Amino acid sequence: IIGNLISQSSLSLLSKDEYRQLLVIHELYRQQAEMYKKKTHRVDHRIVSISQPHVRPIVRGKAKANVEFGSKVAISVVDGYALIEQLDWENYNEGITLRESIENYYNRFGFYPEAILADKIYRNRDNLAYCKSLGIRLSGPRLGRPSKMEDKTLEHVARQDASERNAVEGKFGEGKRKYGLGLIRARLQETSETVVALQFLILNLERKLRVLFLKFLHNTILYFDNRNLDCL
């Protein structure tokens, strides 16, 4: 019916938003027809919202929500500050972002990190070889079956790295609890990405404020201690 109306009329009668919705609906219909014909429930770049066609369903397998909708953010944490490494609406593999994150670190600070405390998904052979070529220690046990004679020191370092890596998960939890990172209401893709970036900016500013406050408090305590010593 819509095709007949288009052939008998002109698309110029539609507003910009209406024309955009028409294109989205055409693509949505194509995807649904493809899944119906192939008898599958999956299609690339699947549209789940006409008003927000950039949003993708991301299967997480969580007990509370098996599928989540929203942007996927990969971050790094340096000295307690969270840095956005990649923000995308597609369900990408985080392991492919490590090399770019390492080069971003070099561009920011002028040198490569001594060690990277990363999740298991980052520990593939390509990333391990790349880190080894730069003299970077990538945390975690070596690939393959663990040896029975594995050094206890290496095992202790691996546990310590895993414990320190919890700071990354803590940043996401802090952002969702205190700064509304999990309650973004922006509709446009560009606006949503801007809001996410602002949330991490505020999170880092709060971190900087706490560091400055602790330095001020420490210096104040030292001043009063020295004053008391002089009086004695």
Backbone torsions as a table, in degrees:
resi	resn	phi	psi	omega
1	ILE	NA	-45.3	179.5
2	ILE	-63.8	-39.0	177.8
3	GLY	-60.8	-40.4	177.9
4	ASN	-66.4	-39.7	178.7
5	LEU	-63.8	-38.9	179.6
6	ILE	-65.7	-40.2	-179.0
7	SER	-68.9	-27.4	-178.6
8	GLN	-93.8	-10.9	-176.6
9	SER	-131.2	-151.5	-178.7
10	SER	-136.8	140.4	178.0
11	LEU	-68.2	-15.1	178.9
12	SER	-66.6	-15.4	177.3
13	LEU	-73.1	-18.5	179.6
14	LEU	-83.9	147.4	174.0
15	SER	-74.7	172.5	-179.6
16	LYS	-61.1	-43.9	-180.0
17	ASP	-67.9	-39.9	179.3
18	GLU	-65.2	-39.8	178.3
19	TYR	-65.9	-39.6	178.0
20	ARG	-63.3	-44.0	178.8
21	GLN	-64.0	-35.5	177.9
22	LEU	-62.8	-43.1	177.6
23	LEU	-64.0	-41.2	179.6
24	VAL	-63.8	-42.7	-179.0
25	ILE	-65.8	-37.6	176.0
26	HIS	-59.4	-46.2	-179.5
27	GLU	-68.5	-38.6	178.1
28	LEU	-62.4	-42.7	178.0
29	TYR	-63.4	-41.1	179.7
30	ARG	-61.6	-42.7	-179.9
31	GLN	-65.6	-44.0	179.8
32	GLN	-65.0	-39.5	178.5
33	ALA	-65.5	-38.5	178.3
34	GLU	-64.2	-44.2	178.8
35	MET	-65.6	-35.4	179.6
36	TYR	-67.4	-42.0	-178.5
37	LYS	-70.4	-38.7	-178.7
38	LYS	-86.8	-2.6	-179.9
39	LYS	53.7	51.8	178.5
40	THR	-132.3	166.5	179.2
41	HIS	-115.5	18.1	-177.8
42	ARG	-133.8	140.6	175.0
43	VAL	-151.4	146.9	-179.0
44	ASP	-66.9	141.5	176.8
45	HIS	55.8	44.9	-174.7
46	ARG	-65.6	130.0	178.7
47	ILE	-91.0	129.2	179.5
48	VAL	-119.9	-2.5	-179.3
49	SER	-147.4	126.3	179.4
50	ILE	-70.4	-38.4	-179.0
51	SER	-76.9	-23.1	178.6
52	GLN	-131.0	72.7	-175.5
53	PRO	-67.9	-11.8	180.0
54	HIS	-81.2	-14.7	-178.1
55	VAL	-76.2	135.5	-179.8
56	ARG	-121.5	148.6	172.5
57	PRO	-78.3	128.3	-179.5
58	ILE	-118.9	114.4	179.9
59	VAL	-76.4	119.6	-179.4
60	ARG	-110.7	-19.6	178.4
61	GLY	71.7	22.2	179.4
62	LYS	-81.7	153.1	-179.9
63	ALA	-66.3	-36.6	-177.5
64	LYS	-76.3	-38.8	-178.9
65	ALA	-148.6	108.6	-178.5
66	ASN	-67.3	-34.8	-179.7
67	VAL	-123.3	133.3	177.5
68	GLU	-116.7	154.5	-179.0
69	PHE	-125.8	127.4	179.9
70	GLY	148.5	-177.2	-179.4
71	SER	-75.8	152.0	177.5
72	LYS	-109.9	123.3	-172.5
73	VAL	-118.4	130.4	172.0
74	ALA	-108.3	127.6	-177.6
75	ILE	-126.2	160.4	169.1
76	SER	-122.5	152.7	-179.2
77	VAL	-120.9	120.8	179.2
78	VAL	-125.0	117.1	-179.3
79	ASP	54.6	34.8	177.6
80	GLY	87.0	-2.5	-179.8
81	TYR	-102.1	131.9	-177.5
82	ALA	-90.8	130.0	-179.8
83	LEU	-120.4	127.8	179.4
84	ILE	-76.0	120.9	179.1
85	GLU	-96.2	-37.6	177.6
86	GLN	-156.0	137.9	176.8
87	LEU	-131.6	119.9	-176.7
88	ASP	-146.8	158.5	178.7
89	TRP	-97.5	-10.6	176.4
90	GLU	-87.9	156.5	-179.5
91	ASN	-84.7	78.4	-177.0
92	TYR	-83.6	163.6	176.4
93	ASN	-85.9	119.4	-176.0
94	GLU	-62.0	-26.0	-176.1
95	GLY	-61.9	-24.8	-177.6
96	ILE	-80.5	-6.4	-176.8
97	THR	-92.7	-5.8	-172.5
98	LEU	-65.4	-45.8	-178.0
99	ARG	-59.6	-45.5	179.9
100	GLU	-64.3	-35.9	178.4
101	SER	-66.0	-38.5	178.0
102	ILE	-64.5	-43.3	178.7
103	GLU	-67.4	-35.0	175.2
104	ASN	-62.5	-39.5	177.3
105	TYR	-61.6	-43.5	179.8
106	TYR	-63.7	-41.2	179.8
107	ASN	-67.0	-31.4	-179.3
108	ARG	-77.5	-43.4	-169.8
109	PHE	-111.9	-11.4	177.0
110	GLY	86.0	4.2	177.9
111	PHE	-154.7	163.5	179.8
112	TYR	-87.0	153.2	179.5
113	PRO	-70.8	153.9	177.7
114	GLU	-72.6	-38.1	-178.5
115	ALA	-146.4	153.8	177.0
116	ILE	-125.4	120.9	178.5
117	LEU	-97.9	98.7	-172.0
118	ALA	-121.5	162.6	176.7
119	ASP	-71.9	168.3	-177.4
120	LYS	-61.4	-30.8	-175.8
121	ILE	-64.6	-22.1	179.0
122	TYR	-83.5	-13.4	-173.4
123	ARG	-90.9	65.4	172.3
124	ASN	-100.5	172.1	-173.7
125	ARG	-63.9	-38.8	-179.5
126	ASP	-64.0	-45.2	-179.6
127	ASN	-67.4	-37.8	178.0
128	LEU	-63.5	-42.8	179.4
129	ALA	-66.9	-38.2	-179.6
130	TYR	-66.0	-43.9	178.9
131	CYS	-66.0	-38.0	179.5
132	LYS	-63.9	-37.7	179.6
133	SER	-66.0	-24.4	-179.8
134	LEU	-100.2	1.0	-179.3
135	GLY	73.8	28.3	-179.3
136	ILE	-103.1	133.2	176.2
137	ARG	-86.9	118.1	177.1
138	LEU	-96.0	119.7	-170.8
139	SER	-63.4	161.1	175.9
140	GLY	108.0	164.9	179.6
141	PRO	-70.6	159.7	179.4
142	ARG	-70.2	158.7	-179.1
143	LEU	-70.4	156.4	179.3
144	GLY	95.3	-175.7	-179.3
145	ARG	-70.8	130.8	-179.1
146	PRO	-65.3	142.1	-179.8
147	SER	-80.1	145.3	177.6
148	LYS	-69.3	-25.0	-178.8
149	MET	-99.6	25.7	-177.5
150	GLU	-61.6	138.0	-176.9
151	ASP	-62.7	130.4	179.3
152	LYS	-64.8	-28.0	178.3
153	THR	-65.5	-43.8	178.4
154	LEU	-63.9	-37.3	178.3
155	GLU	-65.1	-39.8	178.4
156	HIS	-66.0	-41.5	178.7
157	VAL	-63.5	-39.5	-180.0
158	ALA	-63.8	-41.6	178.1
159	ARG	-66.1	-39.8	179.4
160	GLN	-66.1	-39.8	177.5
161	ASP	-62.8	-42.7	179.4
162	ALA	-63.3	-36.5	178.7
163	SER	-67.7	-43.6	-179.3
164	GLU	-70.4	-27.3	-179.7
165	ARG	-69.8	-14.7	177.6
166	ASN	-62.1	-15.7	178.2
167	ALA	-62.1	-30.9	179.1
168	VAL	-67.1	-49.5	177.5
169	GLU	-61.9	-35.0	178.5
170	GLY	-63.3	-34.0	178.6
171	LYS	-65.8	-41.3	176.8
172	PHE	-64.6	-41.6	178.4
173	GLY	-64.4	-41.7	177.7
174	GLU	-63.8	-41.6	179.4
175	GLY	-63.9	-36.7	-179.2
176	LYS	-76.7	-37.7	-177.0
177	ARG	-75.0	-43.2	-169.7
178	LYS	-105.2	-25.4	-171.5
179	TYR	-121.2	9.4	174.4
180	GLY	70.7	28.9	-178.6
181	LEU	-65.7	-25.8	178.6
182	GLY	-96.4	8.4	-177.8
183	LEU	-129.8	47.8	-178.5
184	ILE	-82.2	125.0	-174.7
185	ARG	-106.3	2.1	-179.0
186	ALA	-64.3	146.0	-175.0
187	ARG	-98.5	-41.1	-177.3
188	LEU	-78.1	152.8	-179.2
189	GLN	-63.2	-47.9	-178.7
190	GLU	-63.0	-39.7	-179.9
191	THR	-66.6	-41.5	179.2
192	SER	-62.7	-43.1	180.0
193	GLU	-65.4	-35.6	177.5
194	THR	-66.6	-40.9	179.2
195	VAL	-63.7	-41.4	178.3
196	VAL	-60.8	-45.8	179.4
197	ALA	-62.4	-39.3	179.4
198	LEU	-66.8	-36.0	178.3
199	GLN	-61.3	-44.1	178.8
200	PHE	-70.0	-32.1	175.9
201	LEU	-62.8	-45.6	179.0
202	ILE	-64.4	-40.0	178.6
203	LEU	-60.0	-41.7	179.3
204	ASN	-71.2	-36.2	177.3
205	LEU	-64.7	-39.1	176.6
206	GLU	-64.4	-38.2	177.0
207	ARG	-63.1	-44.4	178.8
208	LYS	-62.7	-39.2	180.0
209	LEU	-64.6	-40.5	178.7
210	ARG	-64.7	-41.0	179.3
211	VAL	-62.8	-44.7	179.1
212	LEU	-64.4	-38.7	179.8
213	PHE	-64.6	-42.1	179.2
214	LEU	-64.9	-39.1	177.0
215	LYS	-63.7	-43.0	178.6
216	PHE	-63.0	-43.0	179.9
217	LEU	-65.2	-41.2	179.9
218	HIS	-64.0	-44.4	179.7
219	ASN	-66.3	-34.9	179.0
220	THR	-66.9	-41.9	178.6
221	ILE	-63.9	-42.5	178.2
222	LEU	-62.6	-39.3	-179.4
223	TYR	-62.7	-46.5	-179.5
224	PHE	-69.4	-33.2	177.3
225	ASP	-65.8	-43.9	178.8
226	ASN	-65.1	-37.6	178.6
227	ARG	-62.7	-41.8	179.8
228	ASN	-65.7	-38.8	179.1
229	LEU	-64.0	-39.3	178.5
230	ASP	-63.1	-39.0	-179.5
231	CYS	-66.5	-36.5	177.6
232	LEU	-68.1	NA	NA
